[in-house]
């Protein structure tokens, strides 16, 4: 948790004056038992009478009133600081996640990052608030009550000196057992979040295959596992209050027993015994608050460690500092030089192995291969979603590692396999990659993507609101909208990663004709499982288990590449292949 204390620097005023106000309230609280003792000894047992009792009663009311005022001020400062720290931390965490490459996202997982951004930071906010409110007040009450008790009777206050170490020992035992378990609880909460996320995203598939009972069982198992761990740490934490109450109530009994003897002997008054018991009660309540503070800070520390782990991770992909070079007829738009890639460099298992090819502006490259052959990985290296393990990827003759990410990803537009639609209007989705685009250009991009026709039939046309994740659109409509968004960005390199899989053959053919037309002004890469989607490309890269099995035109590959010929014959008849 100490790693995140820098976030309190912005709230120094609140972090300093909040505890000071709480300290003043604690001082007022320490005076109350002395006033109570005087009321009993002078007002009741002495000759002060009712006037004295009323006067001292007014003093007690004033002490309570001012104590409440200072307490409310502390509460305000604690809330302001904790909410501010939580907001700053959440913003920084979100920015950090946005800076991650796909490698870091894969490493953590979406569910755990969501949990850390929401649940963990909420726990940290609570920890900061309680730290400001109780960190000074509790020690002040414990030490102050002990000193005040010693000033009344030094011998009887030995009880306080015995109680303090005993309670501290109990707190230590609870902490060393509960801190590791709270970290485990948060990890298991990640698992529950992951299952819930998968089920919400894939609810249609689950229902289609009647897997509700299996998923219910899976969720219940994860939830039960979380519950068992939470109960275990809860039982340990639950021992804290009873243990401290047992110790403190034993101290009260000891004060009454030994104090009663001193009253009988005349060395202590009844009012002083009451004051003594009040100080014992104050210490008891302070230690109970300390026990709760320990539990809250333990949770916050576990959560802070998880959040700090994310904040301290540096993205494996850094801006290179250079702008994308201008287009040149003598330099390929995209070039791969002996490129190899492995998701896990430690295992050495290569997804791509020694890939080399060039693609000039105005050319179209088709990429085809079996499932798991590395097609999506190949195109993910161009906009630097991942970095190569070996070799170089060049854009306009410059290694992509030397380029700034923003201009690089404006230079390259990628339409992913899974169409990702944002909540908003149709127009908002199309202009996402390029601000300031005109309505004519939006419509032109939609026509290229074969999306204009269905958009025109929507209730509000381009201003139609798209629901979350595009739930009011079909799969083919979402794919065409994603293609329109990429085309509207006016990139120099357009990559379509199996982005027409949900289209019917007629729409797919129309889309390919439109892409060939705009392909004269850009380099186009079409990744597909369909032979018809890539056969008319200028050249086709055939991937087989991460290796480049062939690179040529459709006609030449039929005679030179056995892998490509087998793919063609699995989808088309011999006559169709040779057309």
Secondary structure as GFF3:
##gff-version 3
##sequence-region A 1 579
A	DSSP	three_ten_helix	2	11	.	.	.	ID=ss1
A	DSSP	alpha_helix	12	38	.	.	.	ID=ss2
A	DSSP	pi_helix	39	44	.	.	.	ID=ss3
A	DSSP	alpha_helix	49	99	.	.	.	ID=ss4
A	DSSP	alpha_helix	102	108	.	.	.	ID=ss5
A	DSSP	alpha_helix	110	115	.	.	.	ID=ss6
A	DSSP	pi_helix	116	120	.	.	.	ID=ss7
A	DSSP	alpha_helix	121	152	.	.	.	ID=ss8
A	DSSP	alpha_helix	158	201	.	.	.	ID=ss9
A	DSSP	alpha_helix	203	208	.	.	.	ID=ss10
A	DSSP	alpha_helix	212	265	.	.	.	ID=ss11
A	DSSP	alpha_helix	270	311	.	.	.	ID=ss12
A	DSSP	beta_strand	334	341	.	.	.	ID=ss13
A	DSSP	beta_strand	352	359	.	.	.	ID=ss14
A	DSSP	beta_strand	364	369	.	.	.	ID=ss15
A	DSSP	alpha_helix	375	380	.	.	.	ID=ss16
A	DSSP	beta_strand	390	395	.	.	.	ID=ss17
A	DSSP	beta_strand	398	399	.	.	.	ID=ss18
A	DSSP	three_ten_helix	400	402	.	.	.	ID=ss19
A	DSSP	alpha_helix	405	411	.	.	.	ID=ss20
A	DSSP	beta_strand	412	415	.	.	.	ID=ss21
A	DSSP	beta_strand	424	425	.	.	.	ID=ss22
A	DSSP	alpha_helix	426	430	.	.	.	ID=ss23
A	DSSP	three_ten_helix	431	433	.	.	.	ID=ss24
A	DSSP	alpha_helix	439	448	.	.	.	ID=ss25
A	DSSP	alpha_helix	452	456	.	.	.	ID=ss26
A	DSSP	three_ten_helix	461	463	.	.	.	ID=ss27
A	DSSP	beta_strand	465	466	.	.	.	ID=ss28
A	DSSP	three_ten_helix	468	470	.	.	.	ID=ss29
A	DSSP	alpha_helix	475	488	.	.	.	ID=ss30
A	DSSP	beta_strand	493	497	.	.	.	ID=ss31
A	DSSP	alpha_helix	505	518	.	.	.	ID=ss32
A	DSSP	three_ten_helix	519	521	.	.	.	ID=ss33
A	DSSP	beta_strand	523	527	.	.	.	ID=ss34
A	DSSP	alpha_helix	531	534	.	.	.	ID=ss35
A	DSSP	beta_strand	539	544	.	.	.	ID=ss36
A	DSSP	beta_strand	547	552	.	.	.	ID=ss37
A	DSSP	alpha_helix	554	560	.	.	.	ID=ss38
A	DSSP	alpha_helix	562	571	.	.	.	ID=ss39
A	DSSP	alpha_helix	574	578	.	.	.	ID=ss40
###
